[in-house]
C-alpha cells in the first residue's frame, strides 16, 4: 500500500488497533466502493482488450476478474467468463479452441 491509501490505513489502524480481514474489507468498501469508483473500474474494464504478448494472459484475466467482481459481486461464473471472452479477439478464441 502506498500514498493516500497507506495514510488512511495507518490512521485507522492507530485508532482501532489490529482487526479482522472482514472489518478491513467492510471499511475499504465503504471508503472506496463509491459509485464513481465503480464507474472507473467498469470504464477500465471496457477499455482493456486482451492483446497476446502485451501481458501474460493470467495477469490480464486476473485483473479483469477483480474488476468485474469488485463492481458486480453477484455476477455468476458463467457471466464472468462471457465478459472475459468478449474482450478477446474472436480469431484468437477460435485458434485456441480444441477441434
N, CA, C and O atoms as a printed pandas DataFrame, in Angstrom:
     atom_number atom_name residue_name chain_id  residue_number  x_coord  y_coord  z_coord
0              1         N          UNK        A               1    0.843   -1.170    0.000
1              2        CA          UNK        A               1    0.000    0.000    0.000
2              3         C          UNK        A               1    0.893    1.239    0.000
3              4         O          UNK        A               1    1.926    1.281    0.668
4              5         N          UNK        A               2    0.472    2.243   -0.761
5              6        CA          UNK        A               2    1.251    3.479   -0.829
6              7         C          UNK        A               2    0.319    4.682   -0.830
7              8         O          UNK        A               2   -0.895    4.550   -0.983
8              9         N          UNK        A               3    0.912    5.853   -0.657
9             10        CA          UNK        A               3    0.187    7.108   -0.806
10            11         C          UNK        A               3   -0.959    7.284    0.168
11            12         O          UNK        A               3   -0.860    6.950    1.349
12            13         N          UNK        A               4   -2.054    7.821   -0.362
13            14        CA          UNK        A               4   -3.227    8.153    0.443
14            15         C          UNK        A               4   -3.816    6.905    1.106
15            16         O          UNK        A               4   -4.250    6.964    2.256
16            17         N          UNK        A               5   -3.833    5.783    0.393
17            18        CA          UNK        A               5   -4.387    4.550    0.963
18            19         C          UNK        A               5   -3.590    4.118    2.192
19            20         O          UNK        A               5   -4.172    3.701    3.194
20            21         N          UNK        A               6   -2.272    4.214    2.120
21            22        CA          UNK        A               6   -1.429    3.846    3.276
22            23         C          UNK        A               6   -1.671    4.785    4.443
23            24         O          UNK        A               6   -1.765    4.343    5.588
24            25         N          UNK        A               7   -1.771    6.066    4.164
25            26        CA          UNK        A               7   -2.032    7.040    5.232
26            27         C          UNK        A               7   -3.377    6.748    5.899
27            28         O          UNK        A               7   -3.491    6.782    7.124
28            29         N          UNK        A               8   -4.387    6.465    5.086
29            30        CA          UNK        A               8   -5.711    6.147    5.623
30            31         C          UNK        A               8   -5.648    4.891    6.493
31            32         O          UNK        A               8   -6.169    4.876    7.608
32            33         N          UNK        A               9   -5.010    3.843    5.979
33            34        CA          UNK        A               9   -4.891    2.592    6.720
34            35         C          UNK        A               9   -4.171    2.805    8.045
35            36         O          UNK        A               9   -4.635    2.345    9.089
36            37         N          UNK        A              10   -3.036    3.504    8.006
37            38        CA          UNK        A              10   -2.267    3.743    9.234
38            39         C          UNK        A              10   -3.078    4.517   10.267
39            40         O          UNK        A              10   -3.045    4.196   11.455
40            41         N          UNK        A              11   -3.800    5.526    9.817
41            42        CA          UNK        A              11   -4.573    6.329   10.772
42            43         C          UNK        A              11   -5.712    5.514   11.397
43            44         O          UNK        A              11   -5.970    5.628   12.595
44            45         N          UNK        A              12   -6.388    4.696   10.592
45            46        CA          UNK        A              12   -7.476    3.869   11.129
46            47         C          UNK        A              12   -6.906    2.791   12.050
47            48         O          UNK        A              12   -7.456    2.532   13.120
48            49         N          UNK        A              13   -5.804    2.166   11.634
49            50        CA          UNK        A              13   -5.200    1.120   12.470
50            51         C          UNK        A              13   -4.751    1.683   13.815
51            52         O          UNK        A              13   -4.901    1.028   14.847
52            53         N          UNK        A              14   -4.200    2.900   13.804
53            54        CA          UNK        A              14   -3.798    3.532   15.062
54            55         C          UNK        A              14   -5.010    3.789   15.958
55            56         O          UNK        A              14   -4.910    3.713   17.182
56            57         N          UNK        A              15   -6.147    4.092   15.346
57            58        CA          UNK        A              15   -7.357    4.393   16.122
58            59         C          UNK        A              15   -8.050    3.137   16.656
59            60         O          UNK        A              15   -8.558    3.140   17.777
60            61         N          UNK        A              16   -8.072    2.052   15.850
61            62        CA          UNK        A              16   -8.849    0.869   16.238
62            63         C          UNK        A              16   -8.002   -0.354   16.570
63            64         O          UNK        A              16   -8.528   -1.345   17.077
64            65         N          UNK        A              17   -6.711   -0.304   16.296
65            66        CA          UNK        A              17   -5.846   -1.452   16.559
66            67         C          UNK        A              17   -5.990   -2.520   15.490
67            68         O          UNK        A              17   -6.596   -2.294   14.442
68            69         N          UNK        A              18   -5.426   -3.686   15.768
69            70        CA          UNK        A              18   -5.485   -4.793   14.811
70            71         C          UNK        A              18   -6.900   -5.359   14.764
71            72         O          UNK        A              18   -7.524   -5.594   15.799
72            73         N          UNK        A              19   -7.392   -5.571   13.553
73            74        CA          UNK        A              19   -8.755   -6.062   13.349
74            75         C          UNK        A              19   -8.742   -7.199   12.336
75            76         O          UNK        A              19   -7.729   -7.450   11.683
76            77         N          UNK        A              20   -9.866   -7.879   12.212
77            78        CA          UNK        A              20  -10.004   -8.990   11.264
78            79         C          UNK        A              20  -10.075   -8.467    9.829
79            80         O          UNK        A              20  -10.308   -7.282    9.590
80            81         N          UNK        A              21   -9.867   -9.391    8.878
81            82        CA          UNK        A              21   -9.972   -9.022    7.469
82            83         C          UNK        A              21  -11.389   -8.555    7.143
83            84         O          UNK        A              21  -11.558   -7.625    6.354
84            85         N          UNK        A              22  -12.403   -9.174    7.728
85            86        CA          UNK        A              22  -13.792   -8.767    7.472
86            87         C          UNK        A              22  -14.009   -7.307    7.858
87            88         O          UNK        A              22  -14.699   -6.572    7.150
88            89         N          UNK        A              23  -13.430   -6.890    8.965
89            90        CA          UNK        A              23  -13.527   -5.493    9.404
90            91         C          UNK        A              23  -12.902   -4.566    8.362
91            92         O          UNK        A              23  -13.510   -3.577    7.954
92            93         N          UNK        A              24  -11.677   -4.897    7.936
93            94        CA          UNK        A              24  -10.978   -4.040    6.969
94            95         C          UNK        A              24  -11.685   -4.036    5.615
95            96         O          UNK        A              24  -11.782   -2.996    4.963
96            97         N          UNK        A              25  -12.172   -5.190    5.198
97            98        CA          UNK        A              25  -12.882   -5.265    3.915
98            99         C          UNK        A              25  -14.104   -4.359    3.928
99           100         O          UNK        A              25  -14.367   -3.649    2.958
100          101         N          UNK        A              26  -14.841   -4.383    5.017
101          102        CA          UNK        A              26  -16.022   -3.529    5.144
102          103         C          UNK        A              26  -15.649   -2.049    5.072
103          104         O          UNK        A              26  -16.309   -1.270    4.385
104          105         N          UNK        A              27  -14.591   -1.667    5.784
105          106        CA          UNK        A              27  -14.158   -0.262    5.755
106          107         C          UNK        A              27  -13.669    0.161    4.374
107          108         O          UNK        A              27  -13.957    1.266    3.915
108          109         N          UNK        A              28  -12.929   -0.728    3.718
109          110        CA          UNK        A              28  -12.421   -0.414    2.374
110          111         C          UNK        A              28  -13.586   -0.221    1.408
111          112         O          UNK        A              28  -13.578    0.707    0.600
112          113         N          UNK        A              29  -14.590   -1.099    1.491
113          114        CA          UNK        A              29  -15.758   -0.966    0.618
114          115         C          UNK        A              29  -16.507    0.333    0.886
115          116         O          UNK        A              29  -16.986    0.978   -0.047
116          117         N          UNK        A              30  -16.611    0.722    2.158
117          118        CA          UNK        A              30  -17.279    1.983    2.494
118          119         C          UNK        A              30  -16.498    3.173    1.956
119          120         O          UNK        A              30  -17.078    4.125    1.434
120          121         N          UNK        A              31  -15.172    3.111    2.090
121          122        CA          UNK        A              31  -14.323    4.249    1.708
122          123         C          UNK        A              31  -14.180    4.358    0.190
123          124         O          UNK        A              31  -14.324    5.440   -0.378
124          125         N          UNK        A              32  -13.897    3.230   -0.456
125          126        CA          UNK        A              32  -13.559    3.268   -1.880
126          127         C          UNK        A              32  -14.622    2.662   -2.785
127          128         O          UNK        A              32  -14.466    2.708   -4.005
128          129         N          UNK        A              33  -15.693    2.099   -2.244
129          130        CA          UNK        A              33  -16.719    1.464   -3.059
130          131         C          UNK        A              33  -17.801    2.426   -3.508
131          132         O          UNK        A              33  -18.970    2.050   -3.591
132          133         N          UNK        A              34  -17.428    3.658   -3.798
133          134        CA          UNK        A              34  -18.406    4.658   -4.221
134          135         C          UNK        A              34  -18.827    4.419   -5.663
135          136         O          UNK        A              34  -18.184    3.656   -6.383
136          137         N          UNK        A              35  -19.887    5.057   -6.077
137          138        CA          UNK        A              35  -20.376    4.918   -7.453
138          139         C          UNK        A              35  -19.325    5.397   -8.455
139          140         O          UNK        A              35  -19.188    4.815   -9.531
140          141         N          UNK        A              36  -18.588    6.442   -8.113
141          142        CA          UNK        A              36  -17.539    6.926   -9.016
142          143         C          UNK        A              36  -16.430    5.897   -9.174
143          144         O          UNK        A              36  -15.911    5.699  -10.273
144          145         N          UNK        A              37  -16.065    5.237   -8.070
145          146        CA          UNK        A              37  -15.026    4.213   -8.135
146          147         C          UNK        A              37  -15.499    3.047   -8.997
147          148         O          UNK        A              37  -14.746    2.534   -9.825
148          149         N          UNK        A              38  -16.753    2.630   -8.800
149          150        CA          UNK        A              38  -17.297    1.525   -9.596
150          151         C          UNK        A              38  -17.343    1.886  -11.086
151          152         O          UNK        A              38  -17.023    1.058  -11.939
152          153         N          UNK        A              39  -17.741    3.117  -11.391
153          154        CA          UNK        A              39  -17.763    3.559  -12.794
154          155         C          UNK        A              39  -16.363    3.525  -13.388
155          156         O          UNK        A              39  -16.176    3.119  -14.535
156          157         N          UNK        A              40  -15.380    3.955  -12.600
157          158        CA          UNK        A              40  -13.991    3.960  -13.074
158          159         C          UNK        A              40  -13.523    2.531  -13.355
159          160         O          UNK        A              40  -12.892    2.281  -14.382
160          161         N          UNK        A              41  -13.826    1.595  -12.457
161          162        CA          UNK        A              41  -13.432    0.200  -12.653
162          163         C          UNK        A              41  -14.084   -0.377  -13.909
163          164         O          UNK        A              41  -13.433   -1.089  -14.673
164          165         N          UNK        A              42  -15.362   -0.076  -14.126
165          166        CA          UNK        A              42  -16.040   -0.588  -15.315
166          167         C          UNK        A              42  -15.513    0.071  -16.584
167          168         O          UNK        A              42  -15.419   -0.578  -17.626
168          169         N          UNK        A              43  -15.166    1.356  -16.506
169          170        CA          UNK        A              43  -14.570    2.032  -17.661
170          171         C          UNK        A              43  -13.222    1.383  -18.001
171          172         O          UNK        A              43  -12.924    1.147  -19.172
172          173         N          UNK        A              44  -12.411    1.096  -16.977
173          174        CA          UNK        A              44  -11.135    0.424  -17.211
174          175         C          UNK        A              44  -11.359   -0.957  -17.820
175          176         O          UNK        A              44  -10.627   -1.365  -18.722
176          177         N          UNK        A              45  -12.367   -1.675  -17.332
177          178        CA          UNK        A              45  -12.691   -2.984  -17.903
178          179         C          UNK        A              45  -13.079   -2.839  -19.371
179          180         O          UNK        A              45  -12.594   -3.588  -20.220
180          181         N          UNK        A              46  -13.946   -1.885  -19.669
181          182        CA          UNK        A              46  -14.420   -1.686  -21.039
182          183         C          UNK        A              46  -13.288   -1.305  -21.991
183          184         O          UNK        A              46  -13.296   -1.711  -23.153
184          185         N          UNK        A              47  -12.322   -0.533  -21.514
185          186        CA          UNK        A              47  -11.232   -0.054  -22.362
186          187         C          UNK        A              47  -10.144   -1.106  -22.579
187          188         O          UNK        A              47   -9.415   -1.044  -23.569
188          189         N          UNK        A              48  -10.030   -2.052  -21.681
189          190        CA          UNK        A              48   -8.929   -3.013  -21.708
190          191         C          UNK        A              48   -9.293   -4.220  -22.553
191          192         O          UNK        A              48  -10.223   -4.959  -22.228
192          193         N          UNK        A              49   -8.561   -4.417  -23.636
193          194        CA          UNK        A              49   -8.780   -5.565  -24.507
194          195         C          UNK        A              49   -7.537   -6.449  -24.453
195          196         O          UNK        A              49   -6.415   -5.943  -24.412
196          197         N          UNK        A              50   -7.730   -7.756  -24.453
197          198        CA          UNK        A              50   -6.586   -8.665  -24.389
198          199         C          UNK        A              50   -5.809   -8.625  -25.694
199          200         O          UNK        A              50   -6.367   -8.810  -26.776
200          201         N          UNK        A              51   -4.506   -8.380  -25.572
201          202        CA          UNK        A              51   -3.598   -8.391  -26.716
202          203         C          UNK        A              51   -2.518   -9.425  -26.410
203          204         O          UNK        A              51   -1.718   -9.223  -25.497
204          205         N          UNK        A              52   -2.482  -10.529  -27.157
205          206        CA          UNK        A              52   -1.489  -11.569  -26.875
206          207         C          UNK        A              52   -0.068  -10.997  -26.892
207          208         O          UNK        A              52    0.316  -10.272  -27.810
208          209         N          UNK        A              53    0.689  -11.336  -25.869
209          210        CA          UNK        A              53    2.071  -10.883  -25.784
210          211         C          UNK        A              53    2.263   -9.574  -25.044
211          212         O          UNK        A              53    3.370   -9.287  -24.587
212          213         N          UNK        A              54    1.210   -8.769  -24.913
213          214        CA          UNK        A              54    1.342   -7.484  -24.214
214          215         C          UNK        A              54    1.563   -7.718  -22.725
215          216         O          UNK        A              54    2.455   -7.114  -22.129
216          217         N          UNK        A              55    0.776   -8.570  -22.134
217          218        CA          UNK        A              55    0.937   -9.001  -20.737
218          219         C          UNK        A              55    0.605  -10.485  -20.687
219          220         O          UNK        A              55   -0.120  -10.984  -21.548
220          221         N          UNK        A              56    1.122  -11.197  -19.694
221          222        CA          UNK        A              56    0.745  -12.613  -19.588
222          223         C          UNK        A              56   -0.776  -12.752  -19.449
223          224         O          UNK        A              56   -1.421  -11.959  -18.764
224          225         N          UNK        A              57   -1.329  -13.758  -20.100
225          226        CA          UNK        A              57   -2.785  -13.955  -20.078
226          227         C          UNK        A              57   -3.311  -14.076  -18.653
227          228         O          UNK        A              57   -4.384  -13.557  -18.345
228          229         N          UNK        A              58   -2.574  -14.749  -17.787
229          230        CA          UNK        A              58   -3.042  -14.933  -16.408
230          231         C          UNK        A              58   -3.152  -13.603  -15.669
231          232         O          UNK        A              58   -4.067  -13.411  -14.868
232          233         N          UNK        A              59   -2.230  -12.690  -15.931
233          234        CA          UNK        A              59   -2.264  -11.367  -15.291
234          235         C          UNK        A              59   -3.470  -10.581  -15.798
235          236         O          UNK        A              59   -4.190   -9.965  -15.012
236          237         N          UNK        A              60   -3.686  -10.602  -17.107
237          238        CA          UNK        A              60   -4.810   -9.866  -17.690
238          239         C          UNK        A              60   -6.146  -10.408  -17.174
239          240         O          UNK        A              60   -7.018   -9.637  -16.773
240          241         N          UNK        A              61   -6.302  -11.740  -17.185
241          242        CA          UNK        A              61   -7.558  -12.349  -16.730
242          243         C          UNK        A              61   -7.806  -12.036  -15.256
243          244         O          UNK        A              61   -8.929  -11.711  -14.873
244          245         N          UNK        A              62   -6.772  -12.132  -14.434
245          246        CA          UNK        A              62   -6.927  -11.842  -13.005
246          247         C          UNK        A              62   -7.346  -10.399  -12.777
247          248         O          UNK        A              62   -8.230  -10.131  -11.963
248          249         N          UNK        A              63   -6.718   -9.469  -13.488
249          250        CA          UNK        A              63   -7.070   -8.049  -13.357
250          251         C          UNK        A              63   -8.520   -7.814  -13.745
251          252         O          UNK        A              63   -9.260   -7.139  -13.030
252          253         N          UNK        A              64   -8.924   -8.372  -14.878
253          254        CA          UNK        A              64  -10.293   -8.185  -15.344
254          255         C          UNK        A              64  -11.293   -8.859  -14.399
255          256         O          UNK        A              64  -12.358   -8.307  -14.122
256          257         N          UNK        A              65  -10.948  -10.047  -13.909
257          258        CA          UNK        A              65  -11.816  -10.755  -12.963
258          259         C          UNK        A              65  -12.046   -9.898  -11.722
259          260         O          UNK        A              65  -13.177   -9.766  -11.255
260          261         N          UNK        A              66  -10.984   -9.321  -11.196
261          262        CA          UNK        A              66  -11.104   -8.479   -9.999
262          263         C          UNK        A              66  -11.961   -7.250  -10.274
263          264         O          UNK        A              66  -12.736   -6.832   -9.413
264          265         N          UNK        A              67  -11.833   -6.667  -11.460
265          266        CA          UNK        A              67  -12.654   -5.503  -11.804
266          267         C          UNK        A              67  -14.135   -5.879  -11.841
267          268         O          UNK        A              67  -14.979   -5.156  -11.312
268          269         N          UNK        A              68  -14.440   -7.005  -12.463
269          270        CA          UNK        A              68  -15.843   -7.432  -12.566
270          271         C          UNK        A              68  -16.418   -7.715  -11.184
271          272         O          UNK        A              68  -17.493   -7.220  -10.844
272          273         N          UNK        A              69  -15.706   -8.508  -10.386
273          274        CA          UNK        A              69  -16.249   -8.895   -9.082
274          275         C          UNK        A              69  -16.286   -7.731   -8.103
275          276         O          UNK        A              69  -17.108   -7.728   -7.187
276          277         N          UNK        A              70  -15.419   -6.747   -8.275
277          278        CA          UNK        A              70  -15.462   -5.571   -7.402
278          279         C          UNK        A              70  -16.704   -4.735   -7.688
279          280         O          UNK        A              70  -17.327   -4.200   -6.771
280          281         N          UNK        A              71  -17.055   -4.630   -8.954
281          282        CA          UNK        A              71  -18.195   -3.789   -9.340
282          283         C          UNK        A              71  -19.518   -4.536   -9.298
283          284         O          UNK        A              71  -20.563   -3.948   -9.019
284          285         N          UNK        A              72  -19.469   -5.825   -9.574
285          286        CA          UNK        A              72  -20.685   -6.633   -9.633
286          287         C          UNK        A              72  -20.455   -7.943   -8.885
287          288         O          UNK        A              72  -20.304   -8.989   -9.515
288          289         N          UNK        A              73  -20.425   -7.905   -7.544
289          290        CA          UNK        A              73  -20.070   -9.101   -6.771
290          291         C          UNK        A              73  -20.992  -10.301   -6.967
291          292         O          UNK        A              73  -20.569  -11.432   -6.729
292          293         N          UNK        A              74  -22.207  -10.097   -7.384
293          294        CA          UNK        A              74  -23.148  -11.209   -7.547
294          295         C          UNK        A              74  -23.082  -11.847   -8.933
295          296         O          UNK        A              74  -23.888  -12.725   -9.242
296          297         N          UNK        A              75  -22.140  -11.424   -9.769
297          298        CA          UNK        A              75  -22.035  -11.946  -11.129
298          299         C          UNK        A              75  -21.670  -13.428  -11.102
299          300         O          UNK        A              75  -20.759  -13.836  -10.381
300          301         N          UNK        A              76  -22.383  -14.229  -11.887
301          302        CA          UNK        A              76  -22.125  -15.671  -11.934
302          303         C          UNK        A              76  -20.813  -15.948  -12.665
303          304         O          UNK        A              76  -20.330  -15.120  -13.438
304          305         N          UNK        A              77  -20.251  -17.120  -12.409
305          306        CA          UNK        A              77  -19.012  -17.522  -13.082
306          307         C          UNK        A              77  -19.203  -17.557  -14.592
307          308         O          UNK        A              77  -18.317  -17.156  -15.347
308          309         N          UNK        A              78  -20.362  -18.039  -15.029
309          310        CA          UNK        A              78  -20.655  -18.115  -16.461
310          311         C          UNK        A              78  -20.641  -16.720  -17.096
311          312         O          UNK        A              78  -20.102  -16.541  -18.189
312          313         N          UNK        A              79  -21.227  -15.741  -16.420
313          314        CA          UNK        A              79  -21.257  -14.379  -16.946
314          315         C          UNK        A              79  -19.858  -13.761  -16.943
315          316         O          UNK        A              79  -19.508  -13.021  -17.863
316          317         N          UNK        A              80  -19.067  -14.054  -15.930
317          318        CA          UNK        A              80  -17.692  -13.542  -15.890
318          319         C          UNK        A              80  -16.914  -14.082  -17.077
319          320         O          UNK        A              80  -16.201  -13.334  -17.746
320          321         N          UNK        A              81  -17.043  -15.377  -17.344
321          322        CA          UNK        A              81  -16.353  -15.976  -18.491
322          323         C          UNK        A              81  -16.819  -15.327  -19.784
323          324         O          UNK        A              81  -16.001  -15.003  -20.644
324          325         N          UNK        A              82  -18.123  -15.134  -19.930
325          326        CA          UNK        A              82  -18.669  -14.484  -21.122
326          327         C          UNK        A              82  -18.070  -13.089  -21.297
327          328         O          UNK        A              82  -17.669  -12.719  -22.400
328          329         N          UNK        A              83  -18.009  -12.310  -20.205
329          330        CA          UNK        A              83  -17.464  -10.953  -20.279
330          331         C          UNK        A              83  -15.986  -10.973  -20.649
331          332         O          UNK        A              83  -15.534  -10.146  -21.440
332          333         N          UNK        A              84  -15.228  -11.915  -20.081
333          334        CA          UNK        A              84  -13.805  -12.011  -20.404
334          335         C          UNK        A              84  -13.599  -12.379  -21.871
335          336         O          UNK        A              84  -12.754  -11.797  -22.550
336          337         N          UNK        A              85  -14.371  -13.342  -22.353
337          338        CA          UNK        A              85  -14.245  -13.742  -23.756
338          339         C          UNK        A              85  -14.638  -12.617  -24.705
339          340         O          UNK        A              85  -14.103  -12.519  -25.810
340          341         N          UNK        A              86  -15.571  -11.767  -24.281
341          342        CA          UNK        A              86  -15.994  -10.660  -25.146
342          343         C          UNK        A              86  -14.891   -9.621  -25.321
343          344         O          UNK        A              86  -14.956   -8.800  -26.236
344          345         N          UNK        A              87  -13.875   -9.646  -24.451
345          346        CA          UNK        A              87  -12.778   -8.686  -24.534
346          347         C          UNK        A              87  -11.620   -9.219  -25.372
347          348         O          UNK        A              87  -10.598   -8.547  -25.514
348          349         N          UNK        A              88  -11.772  -10.420  -25.927
349          350        CA          UNK        A              88  -10.715  -11.034  -26.725
350          351         C          UNK        A              88  -11.111  -11.040  -28.190
351          352         O          UNK        A              88  -12.293  -11.064  -28.534
352          353         N          UNK        A              89  -10.112  -11.018  -29.031
353          354        CA          UNK        A              89  -10.320  -11.078  -30.468
354          355         C          UNK        A              89  -10.912  -12.443  -30.830
355          356         O          UNK        A              89  -10.406  -13.475  -30.391
356          357         N          UNK        A              90  -11.966  -12.448  -31.617
357          358        CA          UNK        A              90  -12.645  -13.700  -31.961
358          359         C          UNK        A              90  -11.718  -14.680  -32.680
359          360         O          UNK        A              90  -11.823  -15.889  -32.473
360          361         N          UNK        A              91  -10.812  -14.176  -33.521
361          362        CA          UNK        A              91   -9.880  -15.059  -34.225
362          363         C          UNK        A              91   -8.976  -15.797  -33.241
363          364         O          UNK        A              91   -8.670  -16.974  -33.434
364          365         N          UNK        A              92   -8.553  -15.106  -32.193
365          366        CA          UNK        A              92   -7.697  -15.728  -31.196
366          367         C          UNK        A              92   -8.456  -16.825  -30.454
367          368         O          UNK        A              92   -7.888  -17.880  -30.171
368          369         N          UNK        A              93   -9.711  -16.597  -30.139
369          370        CA          UNK        A              93  -10.515  -17.598  -29.433
370          371         C          UNK        A              93  -10.675  -18.834  -30.308
371          372         O          UNK        A              93  -10.540  -19.956  -29.821
372          373         N          UNK        A              94  -10.960  -18.643  -31.591
373          374        CA          UNK        A              94  -11.153  -19.771  -32.499
374          375         C          UNK        A              94   -9.865  -20.553  -32.699
375          376         O          UNK        A              94   -9.907  -21.777  -32.830
376          377         N          UNK        A              95   -8.707  -19.868  -32.726
377          378        CA          UNK        A              95   -7.421  -20.546  -32.900
378          379         C          UNK        A              95   -7.116  -21.467  -31.725
379          380         O          UNK        A              95   -6.470  -22.500  -31.901
380          381         N          UNK        A              96   -7.569  -21.108  -30.543
381          382        CA          UNK        A              96   -7.247  -21.867  -29.338
382          383         C          UNK        A              96   -8.364  -22.803  -28.901
383          384         O          UNK        A              96   -8.314  -23.362  -27.805
384          385         N          UNK        A              97   -9.374  -22.977  -29.756
385          386        CA          UNK        A              97  -10.473  -23.885  -29.442
386          387         C          UNK        A              97  -10.106  -25.287  -29.918
387          388         O          UNK        A              97   -9.707  -25.459  -31.070
388          389         N          UNK        A              98  -10.236  -26.305  -29.042
389          390        CA          UNK        A              98   -9.921  -27.671  -29.478
390          391         C          UNK        A              98  -10.877  -28.134  -30.576
391          392         O          UNK        A              98  -12.049  -27.758  -30.593
392          393         N          UNK        A              99  -10.364  -28.953  -31.486
393          394        CA          UNK        A              99  -11.176  -29.459  -32.605
394          395         C          UNK        A              99  -12.128  -30.517  -32.159
395          396         O          UNK        A              99  -12.885  -31.049  -32.972
